[in-house]
Amino acid sequence: MQGGDWKQLFKAAGEGDVEMVSFYIRSGLDPNYKHPEFLSTPLIESAQNGHVEVVEFLLQNGADPAIKSDFDGLTALETAREFRRDKVIAILEKC
């Protein structure tokens, strides 16, 4: 599903709000939908900001760690490495 609150899902992922991320995913939003302005996914956004709980939730609910941002061509793992998010790196390296 592309419509609905995909901008709010992306925002919640970036802010580390796992309850809202859960709400939007359970409402049917696609965890792999790329934000058309930021050219990235909720997983990449949460990885960049070091939100471990959100990263774990998204991965458990179908987020694809292999997707690359159209903005910089980086995956969630590469983004986590760039921003030195060690806990997120450890999670994504297991994928």
Backbone as a chain_set.jsonl record, in Angstrom:
{"seq": "MQGGDWKQLFKAAGEGDVEMVSFYIRSGLDPNYKHPEFLSTPLIESAQNGHVEVVEFLLQNGADPAIKSDFDGLTALETAREFRRDKVIAILEKC", "coords": {"N": [[0.838, -1.178, 0.0], [0.648, 2.147, -0.905], [-0.488, 4.603, -0.358], [-2.179, 6.563, 2.138], [-0.789, 6.94, 5.313], [2.001, 7.077, 4.8], [4.0, 9.018, 4.942], [3.878, 9.674, 7.6], [4.589, 7.243, 8.746], [7.277, 7.085, 7.929], [8.273, 9.336, 9.257], [7.802, 8.619, 11.946], [9.51, 6.411, 12.124], [11.982, 7.655, 11.841], [12.012, 9.156, 14.131], [12.078, 7.278, 16.072], [9.781, 6.186, 17.147], [8.389, 3.529, 18.009], [5.852, 2.545, 18.614], [4.083, 4.004, 16.957], [5.142, 3.31, 14.471], [4.595, 0.586, 14.496], [1.775, 0.713, 14.548], [1.218, 1.837, 11.983], [2.342, -0.086, 10.253], [0.878, -2.348, 10.945], [-1.517, -1.437, 10.056], [-1.345, -1.803, 7.417], [0.511, -0.5, 5.795], [3.299, -0.485, 3.585], [6.42, -1.586, 4.593], [8.616, -1.199, 3.039], [8.242, 0.891, 1.347], [9.393, 3.646, -0.43], [10.017, 6.896, 0.625], [8.913, 9.571, -1.276], [10.109, 12.082, -1.323], [12.37, 12.064, 0.315], [13.564, 9.838, -0.645], [14.055, 7.333, 0.463], [13.765, 4.523, 2.771], [11.704, 3.545, 5.639], [13.27, 1.791, 7.227], [15.94, 2.429, 6.581], [15.954, 5.095, 7.413], [15.459, 4.824, 10.186], [17.705, 3.35, 10.882], [19.746, 5.164, 10.318], [19.319, 7.006, 12.312], [19.784, 5.546, 14.557], [17.856, 3.986, 15.888], [17.237, 1.348, 17.495], [15.119, -0.371, 18.393], [13.069, 0.197, 16.58], [14.295, -0.53, 14.158], [14.582, -3.299, 14.594], [11.859, -4.039, 14.811], [10.866, -3.325, 12.26], [12.379, -5.036, 10.616], [11.417, -7.5, 11.496], [8.95, -7.35, 10.454], [8.922, -7.451, 7.685], [10.604, -5.57, 6.413], [13.054, -4.902, 4.005], [16.416, -5.348, 4.15], [18.198, -5.07, 2.087], [17.47, -3.127, 0.306], [18.294, -0.122, -1.338], [18.853, 3.31, -0.686], [17.571, 5.82, -2.795], [18.649, 8.266, -2.716], [21.377, 8.309, -1.796], [22.354, 5.845, -2.453], [22.85, 3.919, -0.532], [22.488, 1.047, 1.609], [20.547, 0.06, 4.514], [22.368, -1.002, 6.382], [24.819, 0.026, 5.433], [24.291, 2.725, 5.782], [23.979, 2.828, 8.577], [26.585, 2.216, 9.29], [27.93, 4.448, 8.237], [26.948, 6.449, 9.913], [27.822, 5.572, 12.284], [26.365, 3.809, 14.021], [26.5, 1.623, 16.163], [24.99, -0.42, 17.556], [22.85, -0.828, 15.85], [24.217, -1.588, 13.573], [25.198, -4.093, 14.394], [22.811, -5.56, 14.51], [21.892, -5.464, 11.839], [23.958, -6.698, 10.486], [23.479, -9.341, 10.911], [21.513, -10.019, 9.201]], "CA": [[0.0, 0.0, 0.0], [1.445, 3.354, -1.002], [-1.166, 5.781, 0.149], [-2.364, 6.627, 3.574], [0.097, 7.689, 6.181], [3.388, 6.656, 4.611], [4.883, 10.071, 5.446], [3.896, 9.559, 9.057], [5.39, 6.053, 9.043], [8.677, 7.478, 7.752], [8.579, 10.266, 10.349], [7.856, 7.839, 13.191], [10.735, 5.6, 12.078], [13.095, 8.565, 12.065], [11.962, 9.645, 15.508], [12.199, 6.154, 17.001], [8.477, 5.931, 17.761], [8.048, 2.161, 17.601], [4.4, 2.343, 18.716], [3.448, 4.515, 15.743], [5.603, 2.468, 13.369], [3.788, -0.632, 14.606], [0.412, 1.051, 14.139], [1.138, 2.007, 10.526], [2.628, -1.365, 9.596], [-0.287, -3.215, 11.181], [-2.613, -0.864, 9.262], [-1.179, -2.237, 6.042], [1.508, 0.231, 5.012], [4.443, -1.275, 3.143], [7.63, -1.12, 5.266], [9.653, -0.963, 2.034], [7.859, 2.007, 0.494], [10.356, 4.744, -0.362], [9.487, 8.251, 0.732], [9.215, 10.181, -2.57], [10.902, 13.304, -1.178], [13.658, 11.72, 0.926], [14.088, 8.749, -1.476], [14.57, 6.337, 1.388], [12.756, 3.704, 3.448], [11.695, 3.671, 7.093], [14.389, 1.054, 7.818], [17.151, 3.233, 6.411], [15.802, 6.277, 8.268], [15.637, 4.436, 11.59], [19.11, 2.948, 11.034], [20.544, 6.39, 10.329], [19.124, 7.683, 13.584], [20.169, 4.654, 15.639], [16.684, 3.513, 16.626], [17.357, -0.117, 17.518], [13.815, -1.034, 18.525], [12.345, 0.373, 15.313], [14.984, -1.371, 13.185], [14.2, -4.69, 14.859], [10.445, -4.214, 14.468], [10.71, -3.29, 10.803], [12.936, -6.279, 10.057], [10.498, -8.592, 11.843], [7.691, -7.152, 9.741], [9.064, -7.452, 6.247], [11.509, -4.58, 5.819], [14.139, -5.524, 3.253], [17.661, -4.634, 4.421], [18.997, -4.943, 0.864], [17.028, -1.966, -0.472], [19.195, 1.031, -1.271], [18.279, 4.648, -0.803], [17.788, 6.456, -4.092], [19.358, 9.514, -2.444], [22.829, 8.131, -1.727], [22.71, 4.502, -2.89], [23.276, 3.102, 0.6], [21.53, 0.193, 2.306], [20.419, 0.403, 5.94], [23.636, -1.337, 7.045], [25.821, 1.011, 5.023], [23.925, 3.982, 6.437], [24.322, 2.687, 9.992], [28.052, 2.313, 9.383], [28.306, 5.836, 7.978], [26.583, 7.26, 11.07], [28.437, 4.897, 13.445], [25.299, 3.308, 14.896], [27.042, 0.289, 16.437], [23.949, -1.397, 17.906], [22.093, -1.085, 14.615], [25.127, -2.354, 12.716], [25.204, -5.483, 14.88], [21.531, -6.189, 14.122], [21.804, -5.578, 10.384], [24.968, -7.641, 10.004], [22.911, -10.69, 11.057], [20.496, -10.23, 8.148]], "C": [[0.885, 1.243, 0.0], [0.796, 4.537, -0.313], [-1.218, 5.837, 1.658], [-1.296, 7.467, 4.25], [1.556, 7.296, 6.025], [4.364, 7.721, 5.074], [4.984, 9.995, 6.966], [4.67, 8.326, 9.513], [6.871, 6.399, 8.969], [9.12, 8.392, 8.902], [8.728, 9.517, 11.67], [9.116, 6.984, 13.245], [11.95, 6.464, 12.376], [13.172, 9.08, 13.483], [12.099, 8.528, 16.538], [10.911, 5.8, 17.72], [7.952, 4.568, 17.308], [6.545, 1.902, 17.691], [3.687, 2.835, 17.465], [3.884, 3.719, 14.52], [4.777, 1.185, 13.341], [2.356, -0.388, 14.134], [0.293, 1.123, 12.617], [1.402, 0.703, 9.778], [1.433, -2.301, 9.75], [-1.529, -2.711, 10.445], [-2.466, -1.184, 7.777], [-0.183, -1.462, 5.206], [2.712, -0.666, 4.732], [5.712, -0.749, 3.814], [8.768, -0.8, 4.288], [9.333, 0.198, 1.095], [8.849, 3.153, 0.672], [9.635, 6.086, -0.334], [9.871, 8.999, -0.545], [10.037, 11.465, -2.484], [12.293, 13.005, -0.628], [14.331, 10.537, 0.234], [14.682, 7.616, -0.653], [13.413, 5.598, 2.056], [12.764, 3.96, 4.956], [12.865, 2.941, 7.766], [15.677, 1.863, 7.719], [17.104, 4.459, 7.328], [16.029, 5.932, 9.74], [17.071, 3.988, 11.857], [20.009, 4.176, 11.135], [20.487, 7.065, 11.692], [19.392, 6.792, 14.792], [19.032, 4.113, 16.48], [16.575, 1.988, 16.558], [16.0, -0.803, 17.527], [13.009, -0.939, 17.231], [12.969, -0.502, 14.228], [14.563, -2.822, 13.367], [12.756, -4.948, 14.46], [10.253, -4.262, 12.958], [11.237, -4.564, 10.16], [12.012, -7.466, 10.317], [9.199, -8.513, 11.051], [7.886, -6.862, 8.257], [9.958, -6.404, 5.616], [12.702, -5.305, 5.194], [15.434, -4.748, 3.47], [18.538, -4.439, 3.185], [18.601, -3.738, 0.01], [17.993, -0.816, -0.241], [18.398, 2.326, -1.391], [18.558, 5.188, -2.193], [18.56, 7.764, -3.934], [20.868, 9.337, -2.51], [23.298, 6.728, -2.11], [23.16, 3.568, -1.777], [22.139, 2.24, 1.136], [21.432, 0.672, 3.755], [21.725, 0.126, 6.681], [24.714, -0.316, 6.694], [25.564, 2.372, 5.664], [24.295, 3.939, 7.915], [25.829, 2.794, 10.199], [28.511, 3.759, 9.204], [28.046, 6.722, 9.199], [27.053, 6.644, 12.401], [27.396, 4.485, 14.495], [25.602, 1.843, 15.213], [25.983, -0.765, 16.754], [23.125, -1.793, 16.687], [22.95, -1.916, 13.652], [25.118, -3.831, 13.103], [23.938, -6.222, 14.461], [21.515, -6.455, 12.619], [22.847, -6.539, 9.81], [24.476, -9.086, 10.1], [21.9, -11.013, 9.968], [21.087, -10.853, 6.914]], "O": [[1.782, 1.363, 0.835], [1.486, 5.383, 0.256], [-0.402, 5.232, 2.353], [-0.957, 8.562, 3.801], [2.276, 7.193, 7.018], [5.448, 7.389, 5.553], [6.049, 10.223, 7.54], [5.333, 8.358, 10.55], [7.636, 6.036, 9.862], [10.212, 8.231, 9.446], [9.673, 9.757, 12.423], [9.726, 6.849, 14.306], [12.852, 6.035, 13.095], [14.249, 9.403, 13.983], [12.221, 8.793, 17.734], [10.941, 5.183, 18.784], [7.179, 4.468, 16.355], [6.017, 1.11, 16.911], [2.786, 2.164, 16.961], [3.077, 3.478, 13.623], [4.317, 0.757, 12.283], [1.796, -1.201, 13.399], [-0.621, 0.541, 12.032], [0.749, 0.423, 8.773], [1.028, -2.965, 8.796], [-2.479, -3.465, 10.234], [-3.35, -0.877, 6.977], [-0.041, -1.736, 4.014], [3.084, -1.5, 5.556], [6.057, 0.419, 3.63], [9.768, -0.197, 4.676], [10.078, 0.455, 0.149], [9.113, 3.581, 1.796], [8.764, 6.366, -1.158], [11.056, 9.057, -0.873], [10.608, 11.891, -3.488], [13.277, 13.613, -1.048], [15.503, 10.252, 0.476], [15.688, 7.017, -1.034], [12.251, 5.983, 1.932], [13.719, 4.527, 5.487], [13.394, 3.422, 8.768], [16.422, 1.961, 8.694], [18.108, 4.813, 7.946], [16.711, 6.666, 10.454], [17.597, 4.221, 12.945], [20.929, 4.212, 11.953], [21.477, 7.622, 12.166], [19.243, 7.234, 15.932], [19.219, 3.812, 17.659], [15.912, 1.428, 15.685], [15.764, -1.723, 16.744], [12.343, -1.897, 16.839], [12.252, -1.145, 13.461], [14.226, -3.498, 12.395], [12.458, -5.967, 13.837], [9.56, -5.138, 12.441], [10.607, -5.11, 9.254], [11.845, -8.332, 9.457], [8.442, -9.481, 10.982], [7.112, -6.122, 7.65], [10.063, -6.351, 4.39], [13.277, -6.211, 5.797], [15.547, -3.606, 3.022], [19.527, -3.708, 3.244], [19.327, -3.372, -0.913], [18.445, -0.565, 0.876], [17.402, 2.404, -2.11], [19.663, 5.03, -2.712], [19.068, 8.306, -4.915], [21.564, 10.1, -3.181], [24.496, 6.449, -2.097], [23.783, 2.54, -2.043], [20.977, 2.646, 1.122], [22.153, 1.582, 4.165], [22.145, 0.927, 7.516], [25.439, 0.15, 7.572], [26.497, 3.081, 6.042], [24.857, 4.896, 8.447], [26.288, 3.393, 11.172], [29.379, 4.235, 9.936], [28.823, 7.632, 9.489], [26.724, 7.13, 13.482], [27.534, 4.776, 15.683], [25.03, 0.937, 14.607], [26.073, -1.892, 16.266], [22.754, -2.955, 16.523], [22.453, -2.835, 13.002], [25.04, -4.708, 12.242], [24.0, -7.396, 14.095], [21.164, -7.551, 12.183], [22.627, -7.127, 8.751], [25.016, -9.964, 9.426], [21.479, -12.161, 9.832], [20.372, -11.095, 5.941]]}, "num_chains": 1, "name": "protein.A"}
